[in-house]
């Protein structure tokens, strides 16, 4: 009888152990999934911040270049308007 009692007790302990390990496994898998998602979100957030900085710098550069182009075009227009004053057309001398 003692052997049967020991076997039943051992079986019960193993079943409890298996149940506990299955519960822990399920919890760990869930936590791992959550941590992976959190890590992916952190990586995506870092990438988004980096891209936002790049886009901001590019916008600033574009604005600066547009302003420079506008200034150069204005200077060219002003220079072309002033050129006739500096180089008057030759007068026709009537004979």
C-alpha positions as CSV (number, residue, x, y, z in Angstrom):
1,X,0.0,0.0,0.0
2,X,2.8,2.4,0.8
3,X,4.2,2.0,-2.8
4,X,0.8,2.9,-4.3
5,X,0.5,5.9,-1.9
6,X,4.0,7.0,-2.9
7,X,3.1,6.7,-6.6
8,X,-0.1,8.6,-6.2
9,X,1.7,11.3,-4.2
10,X,4.5,11.5,-6.8
11,X,2.0,11.7,-9.6
12,X,0.1,14.5,-7.8
13,X,3.4,16.4,-7.3
14,X,4.4,16.0,-10.9
15,X,0.9,17.1,-12.1
16,X,1.1,20.2,-9.8
17,X,4.6,20.9,-11.1
18,X,3.5,20.6,-14.7
19,X,0.5,22.8,-14.1
20,X,2.8,25.4,-12.4
21,X,5.3,25.2,-15.2
22,X,2.6,25.5,-17.9
23,X,1.3,28.6,-16.1
24,X,4.7,30.1,-15.9
25,X,5.4,29.3,-19.5
26,X,2.2,31.0,-20.6
27,X,3.0,34.1,-18.5
28,X,6.5,34.2,-19.9
29,X,5.3,33.9,-23.5
30,X,2.8,36.7,-22.9
31,X,5.5,38.9,-21.2
32,X,7.9,38.2,-24.0
33,X,5.3,39.2,-26.6
34,X,4.6,42.4,-24.7
35,X,8.3,43.2,-24.4
36,X,8.9,42.6,-28.1
37,X,6.1,44.9,-29.0
38,X,7.4,47.6,-26.6
39,X,10.9,47.2,-28.0
40,X,9.5,47.6,-31.6
41,X,7.6,50.7,-30.6
42,X,10.7,52.2,-29.0
43,X,12.7,51.5,-32.2
44,X,9.9,52.9,-34.4
45,X,9.7,56.0,-32.1
46,X,13.5,56.5,-32.3
47,X,13.3,56.2,-36.1
48,X,10.4,58.6,-36.3
49,X,12.3,61.2,-34.2
50,X,15.4,60.8,-36.3
51,X,13.4,61.3,-39.5
52,X,11.6,64.3,-38.0
53,X,15.0,65.9,-37.3
54,X,16.2,65.1,-40.8
55,X,13.0,66.5,-42.4
56,X,13.3,69.6,-40.2
57,X,16.9,70.2,-41.2
58,X,16.0,69.7,-44.9
59,X,13.1,72.1,-44.7
60,X,15.4,74.7,-43.1
61,X,18.0,74.1,-45.8
62,X,15.4,74.4,-48.6
63,X,14.0,77.6,-47.1
64,X,17.5,79.0,-46.9
65,X,18.2,78.1,-50.5
66,X,14.9,79.5,-51.7
67,X,15.7,82.8,-49.9
68,X,19.2,82.8,-51.5
69,X,17.8,82.2,-54.9
70,X,15.2,84.9,-54.5
71,X,17.9,87.4,-53.4
72,X,20.1,86.5,-56.3
73,X,17.2,86.9,-58.7
74,X,16.4,90.3,-57.2
75,X,20.0,91.3,-57.5
76,X,20.1,90.2,-61.2
77,X,16.9,92.1,-61.9
78,X,18.2,95.2,-60.2
79,X,21.5,94.9,-62.1
80,X,19.7,94.5,-65.5
81,X,17.6,97.6,-64.7
82,X,20.7,99.6,-63.9
83,X,22.8,98.5,-66.9
84,X,21.0,100.8,-69.4
85,X,21.8,103.7,-67.2
86,X,25.4,102.8,-67.1
87,X,25.7,102.1,-70.8
88,X,23.4,104.6,-72.6
89,X,22.5,103.8,-76.1
90,X,24.7,105.6,-78.7
91,X,23.0,108.6,-80.0
92,X,22.5,108.9,-83.7
93,X,24.3,111.9,-85.1
94,X,22.3,113.6,-87.7
95,X,24.3,114.9,-90.6
